[in-house]
Amino acid sequence: MLSGHGFFRAYLDKIGKVEKPDCVYCSKDRDDALHTFFECSRWIAERQKLQSEVGGLRPETIIDVMLVSEVHWELIASYVETVLRQKKVEETKLAARKSAR
Ligand SMILES: [Zn+2]
């Protein structure tokens, strides 16, 4: 999940699926796992909800936080899933809109 693969434009760019690796939601020029889960403004609400439940989240500590308890694990896994699912839906819509033009 934090491998950098999956639905990240930096990865899609590397394999030639998109023209630019930039984030479609904000001005960040590189959309990867780190940006999506820890920085991107699009997911502030989801991130804040998660942080209110498991505490502060940083890339260096997220694995430790996940291992605190099964509940923590589930909460973080569900955050990751929600974000990725939503991202896929929205980017598919954006791509369809672009090609329809
Ligand atoms: Zn972004």
Residues whose N, C-alpha, C, O or C-beta is under 5 A from the ligand:
A	BS01	ZN	C23 Y25 C26 K28 C40 S41
